[in-house]
Amino acid sequence: MKYIPLTEEQKAKVNPYHIITDRDTFDEAILMIGKKVVKLSNRPFKSELKVNTATGVVRNPNTHLWALTFVEDESVVDVKQLRIE
């Protein structure tokens, strides 16, 4: 997958810190693909599991930040809310 920067419209909707760290977040997301991840909040995913397997990297349509998709459900969760188990 290739890095695509935030558009000007997306930049207007996100915190300036996330604009600065956008590329680093993308690189972190790529490293998470295929790994088991958990939410920093310790809350379950939509699958009701505490651990999901990351399958892909997308822009979250709600936050415009980099997010992961999962094998176990259709949820999309921002990378900043996750860690590798």
LUMKE-349107 format. One record per atom (N, C-alpha, C, O): residue in three letters; x negated, y, z; chain. Coordinates in nm, 3 decimals. Atoms other than C-alpha are relative to their C-alpha. Layout:
residues N
   type        px        py        pz   mol
    Ala         X         Y         Z     A
...
END
This chain:
residues 85
   type        px        py        pz   mol
    Met    -0.085    -0.118     0.000     A
    Met     0.000     0.000     0.000     A
    Met    -0.089     0.124     0.000     A
    Met    -0.194     0.126     0.063     A
    Lys     0.076    -0.124     0.012     A
    Lys    -0.121     0.348    -0.083     A
    Lys     0.059     0.109     0.089     A
    Lys     0.180     0.122     0.101     A
    Tyr    -0.043    -0.112    -0.084     A
    Tyr    -0.108     0.647     0.151     A
    Tyr     0.066     0.107    -0.084     A
    Tyr     0.014     0.147    -0.189     A
    Ile    -0.071    -0.110     0.065     A
    Ile     0.146     0.912     0.047     A
    Ile     0.022     0.107     0.107     A
    Ile     0.092     0.082     0.205     A
    Pro    -0.015    -0.105    -0.102     A
    Pro     0.126     1.243     0.239     A
    Pro     0.145     0.047     0.013     A
    Pro     0.228     0.024    -0.075     A
    Leu    -0.131    -0.060    -0.022     A
    Leu     0.429     1.415     0.386     A
    Leu     0.028     0.107    -0.105     A
    Leu    -0.063     0.180    -0.145     A
    Thr    -0.039    -0.108     0.091     A
    Thr     0.620     1.639     0.146     A
    Thr     0.017     0.128     0.083     A
    Thr     0.022     0.122     0.206     A
    Glu    -0.021    -0.127    -0.071     A
    Glu     0.666     2.006     0.235     A
    Glu     0.132    -0.002     0.077     A
    Glu     0.140     0.051     0.188     A
    Glu    -0.131     0.011    -0.068     A
    Glu     1.029     1.933     0.321     A
    Glu    -0.012    -0.085     0.127     A
    Glu     0.045    -0.049     0.230     A
    Gln     0.019     0.085    -0.118     A
    Gln     0.925     1.652     0.558     A
    Gln    -0.084     0.071     0.106     A
    Gln    -0.056     0.059     0.225     A
    Lys     0.085    -0.073    -0.095     A
    Lys     0.654     1.869     0.716     A
    Lys     0.081     0.100     0.083     A
    Lys     0.052     0.122     0.200     A
    Ala    -0.084    -0.097    -0.070     A
    Ala     0.919     2.125     0.808     A
    Ala     0.084    -0.064     0.111     A
    Ala     0.135     0.005     0.199     A
    Lys    -0.086     0.069    -0.096     A
    Lys     1.104     1.858     1.009     A
    Lys    -0.075    -0.076     0.109     A
    Lys    -0.012    -0.134     0.198     A
    Val     0.075     0.077    -0.101     A
    Val     0.821     1.704     1.213     A
    Val    -0.092     0.090     0.081     A
    Val    -0.127     0.200     0.040     A
    Asn     0.092    -0.069    -0.089     A
    Asn     0.599     1.812     1.500     A
    Asn    -0.135     0.019    -0.071     A
    Asn    -0.183    -0.074    -0.137     A
    Pro     0.129    -0.023     0.065     A
    Pro     0.272     1.973     1.375     A
    Pro    -0.107    -0.104     0.035     A
    Pro    -0.192    -0.134    -0.049     A
    Tyr     0.096     0.104    -0.039     A
    Tyr     0.072     1.711     1.569     A
    Tyr     0.011    -0.121    -0.092     A
    Tyr    -0.090    -0.179    -0.130     A
    His    -0.021     0.116     0.086     A
    His     0.226     1.437     1.355     A
    His    -0.044     0.026    -0.144     A
    His    -0.077    -0.068    -0.217     A
    Ile     0.052    -0.034     0.133     A
    Ile     0.128     1.622     1.037     A
    Ile    -0.151    -0.024    -0.001     A
    Ile    -0.204    -0.080    -0.096     A
    Ile     0.146     0.014    -0.010     A
    Ile    -0.237     1.628     1.151     A
    Ile    -0.040    -0.147     0.007     A
    Ile    -0.140    -0.186    -0.055     A
    Thr     0.037     0.141    -0.021     A
    Thr    -0.239     1.259     1.252     A
    Thr     0.066    -0.096    -0.099     A
    Thr     0.057    -0.218    -0.082     A
    Asp    -0.076     0.083     0.094     A
    Asp    -0.030     1.131     0.959     A
    Asp    -0.086    -0.108    -0.065     A
    Asp    -0.044    -0.224    -0.071     A
    Arg     0.086     0.099     0.067     A
    Arg    -0.321     0.959     0.779     A
    Arg    -0.049    -0.106     0.099     A
    Arg    -0.051    -0.224     0.066     A
    Asp     0.045     0.095    -0.101     A
    Asp    -0.453     0.799     1.099     A
    Asp     0.111    -0.098     0.039     A
    Asp     0.087    -0.216     0.060     A
    Thr    -0.115     0.085    -0.034     A
    Thr    -0.106     0.668     1.180     A
    Thr     0.024    -0.102    -0.110     A
    Thr     0.054    -0.218    -0.082     A
    Phe    -0.015     0.093     0.112     A
    Phe    -0.081     0.515     0.833     A
    Phe    -0.104    -0.111     0.008     A
    Phe    -0.072    -0.228    -0.008     A
    Asp     0.108     0.099    -0.010     A
    Asp    -0.418     0.343     0.876     A
    Asp     0.025    -0.098     0.114     A
    Asp    -0.001    -0.218     0.100     A
    Glu    -0.034     0.085    -0.115     A
    Glu    -0.308     0.210     1.217     A
    Glu     0.111    -0.097    -0.038     A
    Glu     0.107    -0.215     0.000     A
    Ala    -0.112     0.083     0.042     A
    Ala     0.015     0.078     1.063     A
    Ala    -0.047    -0.115    -0.089     A
    Ala    -0.001    -0.228    -0.074     A
    Ile     0.053     0.103     0.091     A
    Ile    -0.174    -0.111     0.792     A
    Ile    -0.065    -0.113     0.081     A
    Ile    -0.050    -0.230     0.048     A
    Leu     0.066     0.100    -0.084     A
    Leu    -0.378    -0.287     1.063     A
    Leu     0.100    -0.085     0.079     A
    Leu     0.066    -0.195     0.122     A
    Met    -0.102     0.073    -0.077     A
    Met    -0.055    -0.395     1.239     A
    Met     0.076    -0.103    -0.083     A
    Met     0.140    -0.191    -0.026     A
    Ile    -0.075     0.092     0.086     A
    Ile     0.091    -0.581     0.939     A
    Ile    -0.047    -0.144     0.027     A
    Ile    -0.166    -0.174     0.028     A
    Gly     0.028     0.140    -0.027     A
    Gly     0.115    -0.952     1.014     A
    Gly    -0.027    -0.031     0.146     A
    Gly    -0.045    -0.147     0.183     A
    Lys     0.029     0.019    -0.143     A
    Lys     0.055    -0.898     1.385     A
    Lys     0.131     0.007     0.081     A
    Lys     0.231     0.064     0.037     A
    Lys    -0.110    -0.010    -0.095     A
    Lys     0.291    -0.939     1.680     A
    Lys    -0.011     0.135     0.070     A
    Lys    -0.118     0.171     0.118     A
    Val     0.000    -0.132    -0.063     A
    Val     0.390    -0.598     1.818     A
    Val     0.111     0.009     0.103     A
    Val     0.212    -0.061     0.096     A
    Val    -0.100    -0.028    -0.103     A
    Val     0.581    -0.472     2.121     A
    Val     0.020     0.150     0.008     A
    Val    -0.067     0.228    -0.030     A
    Lys    -0.027    -0.142    -0.020     A
    Lys     0.744    -0.139     2.200     A
    Lys    -0.070     0.047     0.127     A
    Lys    -0.075    -0.027     0.225     A
    Leu     0.062    -0.058    -0.118     A
    Leu     0.558     0.086     2.443     A
    Leu     0.102     0.016     0.113     A
    Leu     0.065     0.012     0.231     A
    Ser    -0.107    -0.016    -0.099     A
    Ser     0.892     0.137     2.620     A
    Ser     0.040    -0.133     0.066     A
    Ser     0.114    -0.135     0.164     A
    Asn    -0.033     0.135    -0.048     A
    Asn     0.914    -0.241     2.677     A
    Asn     0.146    -0.037    -0.024     A
    Asn     0.196    -0.135     0.032     A
    Arg    -0.139     0.032     0.035     A
    Arg     1.268    -0.233     2.534     A
    Arg     0.000    -0.100    -0.116     A
    Arg    -0.097    -0.106    -0.192     A
    Pro    -0.005     0.098     0.109     A
    Pro     1.378    -0.510     2.295     A
    Pro     0.028     0.066    -0.135     A
    Pro     0.078     0.179    -0.143     A
    Phe    -0.033    -0.042     0.135     A
    Phe     1.406    -0.475     1.919     A
    Phe     0.146    -0.035    -0.027     A
    Phe     0.212    -0.093     0.059     A
    Lys    -0.139     0.034     0.035     A
    Lys     1.742    -0.509     1.739     A
    Lys     0.025    -0.150     0.006     A
    Lys     0.138    -0.195     0.028     A
    Ser    -0.012     0.146    -0.006     A
    Ser     1.673    -0.883     1.730     A
    Ser     0.018    -0.049     0.143     A
    Ser     0.037    -0.169     0.166     A
    Glu    -0.007     0.028    -0.143     A
    Glu     1.691    -0.868     2.112     A
    Glu    -0.125    -0.068     0.053     A
    Glu    -0.130    -0.111     0.168     A
    Leu     0.130     0.054    -0.042     A
    Leu     1.334    -1.000     2.121     A
    Leu    -0.089     0.115     0.047     A
    Leu    -0.073     0.229     0.003     A
    Lys     0.096    -0.102    -0.047     A
    Lys     1.057    -0.813     2.303     A
    Lys    -0.121     0.009    -0.093     A
    Lys    -0.193     0.109    -0.092     A
    Val     0.115     0.005     0.091     A
    Val     0.799    -0.915     2.038     A
    Val     0.050    -0.027    -0.141     A
    Val     0.129    -0.119    -0.162     A
    Asn    -0.034     0.019     0.141     A
    Asn     0.839    -0.881     1.660     A
    Asn    -0.128    -0.008    -0.082     A
    Asn    -0.234     0.035    -0.038     A
    Thr     0.113     0.011     0.092     A
    Thr     0.611    -0.956     1.366     A
    Thr     0.014     0.107    -0.108     A
    Thr     0.113     0.110    -0.181     A
    Ala    -0.004    -0.109     0.097     A
    Ala     0.529    -0.651     1.151     A
    Ala    -0.023    -0.055    -0.141     A
    Ala    -0.113    -0.137    -0.164     A
    Thr     0.012     0.047     0.139     A
    Thr     0.576    -0.706     0.776     A
    Thr    -0.031     0.110    -0.099     A
    Thr    -0.085     0.081    -0.206     A
    Gly     0.020    -0.106     0.098     A
    Gly     0.557    -0.367     0.610     A
    Gly    -0.005     0.138     0.063     A
    Gly     0.032     0.157     0.179     A
    Val     0.012    -0.139    -0.043     A
    Val     0.492     0.005     0.636     A
    Val     0.091     0.085    -0.087     A
    Val     0.085     0.076    -0.210     A
    Val    -0.091    -0.090     0.071     A
    Val     0.757     0.262     0.541     A
    Val     0.004     0.134     0.071     A
    Val    -0.041     0.146     0.185     A
    Arg    -0.032    -0.126    -0.066     A
    Arg     0.847     0.622     0.612     A
    Arg     0.137    -0.018     0.066     A
    Arg     0.233    -0.057    -0.001     A
    Asn    -0.128     0.008    -0.069     A
    Asn     1.119     0.624     0.875     A
    Asn     0.091     0.109    -0.058     A
    Asn     0.054     0.227    -0.054     A
    Pro    -0.087    -0.100     0.062     A
    Pro     1.413     0.798     0.700     A
    Pro     0.057     0.102     0.099     A
    Pro     0.101     0.210     0.060     A
    Asn    -0.053    -0.091    -0.101     A
    Asn     1.521     0.957     1.029     A
    Asn    -0.105     0.097     0.054     A
    Asn    -0.076     0.215     0.074     A
    Thr     0.105    -0.085    -0.060     A
    Thr     1.190     1.089     1.166     A
    Thr    -0.105     0.047    -0.100     A
    Thr    -0.179     0.141    -0.070     A
    His     0.098    -0.029     0.105     A
    His     0.981     1.103     0.844     A
    His    -0.143    -0.040     0.041     A
    His    -0.239     0.003    -0.022     A
    Leu     0.130     0.049    -0.044     A
    Leu     0.695     0.933     1.033     A
    Leu    -0.021    -0.142    -0.052     A
    Leu     0.073    -0.208    -0.094     A
    Trp     0.029     0.136     0.042     A
    Trp     0.518     0.608     0.941     A
    Trp     0.062    -0.098     0.100     A
    Trp     0.055    -0.077     0.221     A
    Ala    -0.068     0.099    -0.082     A
    Ala     0.708     0.307     1.071     A
    Ala    -0.026    -0.140    -0.056     A
    Ala    -0.073    -0.155    -0.168     A
    Leu     0.017     0.139     0.040     A
    Leu     0.697    -0.072     1.056     A
    Leu     0.135    -0.067    -0.019     A
    Leu     0.234    -0.032     0.045     A
    Thr    -0.114     0.089     0.015     A
    Thr     0.949    -0.327     0.931     A
    Thr    -0.041    -0.136     0.054     A
    Thr    -0.159    -0.162     0.076     A
    Phe     0.028     0.123    -0.072     A
    Phe     0.979    -0.675     1.079     A
    Phe     0.065    -0.123    -0.063     A
    Phe     0.164    -0.113    -0.136     A
    Val    -0.053     0.128     0.045     A
    Val     1.039    -1.043     1.001     A
    Val     0.133    -0.029     0.070     A
    Val     0.228    -0.076     0.006     A
    Glu    -0.112     0.044    -0.084     A
    Glu     1.291    -1.090     1.283     A
    Glu     0.129     0.079    -0.017     A
    Glu     0.236     0.028     0.016     A
    Asp    -0.121    -0.081     0.018     A
    Asp     1.534    -0.807     1.200     A
    Asp    -0.025     0.109    -0.102     A
    Asp    -0.134     0.119    -0.158     A
    Glu     0.009    -0.106     0.102     A
    Glu     1.601    -0.509     0.972     A
    Glu    -0.040     0.134     0.059     A
    Glu    -0.030     0.236    -0.008     A
    Ser     0.030    -0.129    -0.064     A
    Ser     1.486    -0.245     1.219     A
    Ser    -0.124     0.065    -0.059     A
    Ser    -0.209     0.000    -0.119     A
    Val     0.113    -0.082     0.040     A
    Val     1.242     0.033     1.139     A
    Val    -0.039     0.079     0.125     A
    Val     0.041     0.155     0.179     A
    Val     0.044    -0.064    -0.124     A
    Val     1.033     0.158     1.433     A
    Val    -0.129     0.077    -0.027     A
    Val    -0.222     0.025    -0.089     A
    Asp     0.119    -0.083     0.019     A
    Asp     0.781     0.443     1.433     A
    Asp    -0.123    -0.066     0.062     A
    Asp    -0.116    -0.125     0.170     A
    Val     0.125     0.059    -0.046     A
    Val     0.420     0.329     1.472     A
    Val    -0.039     0.055     0.137     A
    Val    -0.094    -0.018     0.220     A
    Lys     0.038    -0.061    -0.127     A
    Lys     0.371     0.572     1.761     A
    Lys     0.071    -0.064     0.119     A
    Lys     0.030    -0.043     0.234     A
    Gln    -0.075     0.065    -0.107     A
    Gln     0.622     0.365     1.962     A
    Gln    -0.041    -0.146     0.021     A
    Gln     0.019    -0.216     0.102     A
    Leu     0.037     0.140    -0.002     A
    Leu     0.440     0.034     1.912     A
    Leu    -0.146    -0.022     0.037     A
    Leu    -0.230     0.068     0.026     A
    Arg     0.139     0.043    -0.021     A
    Arg     0.128    -0.153     2.013     A
    Arg    -0.008    -0.148    -0.037     A
    Arg     0.091    -0.220    -0.033     A
    Ile     0.021     0.141     0.030     A
    Ile    -0.021    -0.485     1.910     A
    Ile     0.002    -0.077     0.131     A
    Ile    -0.056    -0.034     0.230     A
    Glu    -0.010     0.080    -0.122     A
    Glu     0.059    -0.757     2.162     A
    Glu    -0.135    -0.061     0.034     A
    Glu    -0.147    -0.132     0.134     A
END
